[in-house]
Amino acid sequence: MPEGHTLHRAALDQRPMLVGQHLDVSSPQGRFMEGAERLDGRICTGIEAYGKHLLYCFDAEALHIHLGLFGVFKFQKCPAAEPKGAVRVRLMSKSHCVDINGPNCCEVLDMPARAALIGRIGPDVLRSDADPERAWVRISKSKAPIGLLLMDQSVISGIGNIYRSEILWRQKVSPVTPGNAISREIFDRLWADSVHLLKIGVKANSIITVDGVKKARSRYGERVNIFNKPHCPACASQIRRLEMAGRRAFICDTCQPDVR
């Protein structure tokens, strides 16, 4: 599933393509016909990312996209080629075409529904208006493992599976540590490192958690420290894999001791 930096990068890339223009909105696949008709011909007033959600704003309504596991954005200059694959919605300005294939969620929200959605999403580490205090209050009162809390998008948004393992390793925190055992000093470090790494992700359009390393051609290459790696780059200990709510997490038991 795309992590938060992907949605912020998509917003950054698509704003100059779509914002301020009347858009032709269609549903080549046919599964979003009613929503496309509501938005067709209207001016896109903004594109905002909140964690793993993207909102295309049209005055009092917004197109809400959550890519899920299989959704993708595809950009091209106009004149656009024929749609390829399951294009749920096509957004076309005078200069560019954005196809959204296979999103988990594609819906039109009015202002109350939009406010309710944003209210359910935890503070987004990439947004300048994010309030880390909201996340701290939730985490400090929870007995759940910090490895689960960082992935709970209602607690803190934008952090996905890879960032979760990498941030905890970088800050020497075990993913099984209960939230209420996390000190404020450790939380502040986790938040600051999340902001730092996801900003790098937006700039590079790629997950990079190793300091001083540039984007690599391979899927992970040397861009991550322990995710899907056999040994810890700091101490050479074997990396242990564990399941947390059906997702794989990685831990170095030497560098990330269990302090429960």
N, C-alpha and C positions, 0 to 999 in steps of 0.2 A: 504494500500500500504506500502511495506517495507520502512523504513526510512534509512537515509544514513549510520548509523552504521551497518546495516544488510549487505550492500554491502562491506564495509571495512572488516567486520568480515569474509565474504565469501572469499574475496581475501586472507586474512591472513590464513584461513584454507586450501585453495586450492593450494596455492603456493607450499608447500612441496609435494603435491600429483601430480602436473602436470608440474611445470616449469622445463625446462631443459630436457624434455623427448619428444620422438616422440609419438604423440597421435593418437589413432584410433578415428576418428570422424565420427559419423553416425547420422542419423535422424530416429529413430524408428517409429515416427509418420508419417514420409514421407513428412512433410511440409517444410523441410530444406535440401532437398537432394542435390541441386546444391551447396549450401554453404558448406555442409559437405564434398562433394567431393573435393572442392578447398582446404580444410584444412587437409584432412585426410593424415596421415603419416608425417606431418610436426612437427617441434620442437616448443613447446610453450616456448617463450622467456621471458614471464612476464605476470602478472595479475594485472591490475590497476583499482581502483575504483575512479570514479569522481561523487560525489553526489550520485544519485540513478542509475548510469550507471556502468556497469562492462565491461572491455575490456580484452579479452584474446589475447595476442600479438603473432603473428607468423611472425617475421621479418617485411616485408613491409605491412602486412595486419593484421587486428584484427577482432576477433569475438566480436560484440557489443551486449550486453544483457541489456535489461530494463525489470524488472520483471512485472511492472504494478501492478494491483490489485490482480492477481491470480497466478502469477509465483512463483515457488519455486525451490530451489536447493536441490538435494538429493545426499548424498555421501555414498559410500560403498567400502570396500576393494575387491580386485579381488581374486578369480574369481567372476565376477558380476552375480547377479540374472537377470532374464529376466526383461525387462523394464515394469514398471507399470504406467498406466495412459497415458496422452498425453505428452510423452517425445519428445520435439521438437528437442533436440540435446543431444547426449551422447558423453562425452569426457573420453577416457579411456587410462591410462598409464599402465605400467607394474604392478603397485601396487594398483591403485585406479580407481574408476569409479565415474564420476560426471554426473548426469542426471539433465537436466534443463527442467522442466515441465511448460507449459503454459505461457511463457514470452510474454509480450506485444510487445517487439521488439527483433528480432534475425536476425542479418545481418552481412555480411562480409564487412568491410570498408578498402579501400586503404588509404595511408598516407594522401592525401588531404582531404578525407572525414572524417578521424579520427580527423585531425586538426580542421576542421569545426565544428565537434561535440563538441570538448573540448572548442572551442571558444564560443559556444552558452551557455555553462554551467557556472553559476556563481561560484565564489570562494567557494571551498569546505572546510568547517570548520575543517575537519579531515586531510587535506593534508598539509604537511609541506611547500609546495610551494604556498599555497593559499595567495592571496593578498586582505586583508580586505578592502583596499582603494577602490577597484572596487565596492564592495557592498555599501560602504559609499557614493560614488558619486551617485549611482543610487537612494539610499534611500533618501538622503538629497535633491534631486531635484524632488521627487515624491509627489503628493498629495494623492496617494493611502494609505489606512490604513496600518500600520506596520504589522498587522495580515495577510494581503494579501501578502505583500512584502516578509515576511519571508518564505512564502510558494512558492514564485515564484522562480523556480530553475534557471532562468536566472539571478536573482539578487544575490542570495546566495543559495548554494546547500547543500543538505543533511538533511535539517530540514523538517520534516513532520508534520502531524496534531497534534499528541500528544506532540511532543517537542515544537511546536509553542505555545500552551496554557500554557505549563509548564514554558518555559523560560520567557514569558511575565509576568506571575504571580510572578515568583521568582525575577524579576527585577522591579516589581511594575509599569508596563507599560500597559496601556489599548490597546487592539488590534485594536481599532478604531482610535487611534492617527495617524494623517497623517505622512507620512515619513518625510516631510519637517519640521515637528514640533519636530522631534527627535534630541536632541543635540548630539554632538560628544561624550560627556562623556557617555550618555545613550547607544549610539550605541556600544561603546567599551565594555560596560558591557554586552550587549546582545551577542556580538561576543564571548567574553571570556567565558560566561556561556554556550554558544552553544558548544564551543570546549571542555569545562570541561565535560558536560553531555554526549555528543556523544562519547567521549573517554571511559567514564564509560560504555556506551552501547556496545562498541566494546569488552571491557574486559569481561563484564558479559554476552554478547550475549543476552541482554535484556534491555528494556527501564527502567531506574531507575533515578528518578529526586528528590527523597527525600534523603536528606543528611544522610549518616550513615546507610542506609537500604540496605540489601542484596537482592538478587534475590528471589522472592516468587514463590510459585507453582501456584497461581491463575493468571489470565490473567493480572490484574492490581494490585490487592491486595493493599498493602500499599506502592507500589513503585512509585506512582504518587501523586501529591498534590491536583489538582482540576479537572483533566480530568475525565469526567463522574462521578464526585463526587457531592453529594448534598450540602455540606457545606464547607466553607473555613477552613482549619486547623489552620490558623493564627488568624482569628477574629470571626469565627463561622457564618459569614453571609452566606446567601443562594447564591449558585453559579448560575449564569445566563448562559443559553445557547443561542448562536446566530449563525446564518448561515452566512458564508463568502465564497462567490463563490461556493456555494453548499456543503461546508464542515462545520461540526459543530466545533465551538470554544467555550471555556468556560472562564468565567471571574468572578472575585470577584469585584464588583463595589466599595466596600469599600477600598480594598487594591490596586486596579488598577483604580484610578479615571480618568475620561475623562477630559483631560486638553485642549481640543480644544477651 
